[in-house]
């Protein structure tokens, strides 16, 4: 396994819309393993392939305290189950050090495929719902900062650009 570099806002590659996965092979399984290792090391609870510069519709997540419940969703499609929304403080491995309140649908149903291409459906609420919606946004070229005011988004962008220049 290998740690993958995580793209950081405002990198334009984060705006790439991911393509559906059509080949379910050993390379896909290895990418999923590498993504999980990268997510755990960061540390985070979710990671989209787009964040590691692989623009395919795959995400990994694990909400457990002990990294014992990894989930892999390939070609996820979200259906809103309720009209009710909730707000959560979200952070992002591609926007390190920033947490902002975002409003999202509370209960969703997700249809996806596993590493063998077998379809499955799951219903999610609470943090799992937020995490899945956040990661699917990445696959669609969207970041959680897009839900913020342009003033907040530009402040975050300026701070991260300054940090990137200092580290270059």
HELIX and SHEET records of a PDB file:
HELIX    1   1 UNK A   12  UNK A   15  5                                   4    
HELIX    2   2 UNK A   26  UNK A   42  1                                  17    
HELIX    3   3 UNK A   49  UNK A   52  5                                   4    
HELIX    4   4 UNK A  126  UNK A  139  1                                  14    
HELIX    5   5 UNK A  144  UNK A  147  5                                   4    
HELIX    6   6 UNK A  150  UNK A  167  1                                  18    
SHEET    1   A 5 UNK A  46  UNK A  48  0                                        
SHEET    2   A 5 UNK A  58  UNK A  61 -1                                        
SHEET    3   A 5 UNK A  71  UNK A  80 -1                                        
SHEET    4   A 5 UNK A 108  UNK A 113 -1                                        
SHEET    5   A 5 UNK A 119  UNK A 124 -1                                        
SHEET    1   B 2 UNK A  85  UNK A  92  0                                        
SHEET    2   B 2 UNK A  95  UNK A 105 -1                                        
END                                                                             
